[in-house]
Amino acid sequence: MTTEVSEYVGSRWTRLKAFYTDVRLEMKKVSWPNRKEITGTTVVVLFAVFFFGFYLGFLDFGFSKLVQRIFHLFRTVQ
């Protein structure tokens, strides 16, 4: 029984080392963005977040006013 456990742990350790070796090799192949690319994409993301935030906020405000008017209309009829 102890031989099976030691073989299991040994094979697991070998696979773990191979995994990290492969990860290290793949990370060397990664094309990392430079500062200019990071700045450009950050500006685009921030612009999109603010634009859609204001747009959806405006729609929410408009629809809430519309629903309030509809409720007010039906409340006064009764």
C-alpha positions, 0 to 999 in steps of 0.5 A: 500500500505504501508503494502505491501511495509513493508512486502516486505522489511521485507521479503527481509531483512529476506532472506538476513540475511538467505543468509549471515548465509548460506554463513558463514556456507559454508565458515566454510566447505571450505578446505583452502590450506596451504602455501606449496600447494600455493607455489607449485601451484604458481610455476607450474603456473609460469612455464607453463606461461613462457613455453607457452609464449616462445613456442608461441613466437617461433612459432610466430617468425617462422611463420612470417619469413615463411610468409615474405619469401613467400611474398618475393618470389612472389614479386620478380617473378612479 
